[in-house]
Amino acid sequence: RFRAIFLTSTTTIVGLMPILLETSLQAQILIPLVASLSFGLLSASVIVLFVLPAIYAILDDLGVSTLSEEVE
């Protein structure tokens, strides 16, 4: 799942970069939208790929998680 999430997020962010870096007057309306979309996707990807699994690992170490009970 890491590779799929990483690749789709990366290609979307890289695909939005030309609009984000555009200096023409017509693109000035789209730049705030593209910036919020890019940085929101980047932060959501970091949370899903790194923070959430870390929280699950911490909860499992503390014995609070119900994941290990379902497997046994």
Steps between C-alpha positions, in 0.01 A plus 500: 500500500792733563610498137150560364427791732846647452491480120150640455567787741835579342370497143205721594720752680755504218219536247369807683842666515480672158180678604651586838811651340314682222544879495235600245207715600243235404653248741497733801146392587595130502825526698338513850280203414791296366720595797241388753436179307871418470593569860184333630578187299860507620404532866227235474745261334757550777235439764367186332842353419697581816296642789206262496710179495713643780191565710379144435840362605498705820147389587593138431804529728280640775249221456217739418458386141242237410690390189705231676189357669323447167794311350535249785 
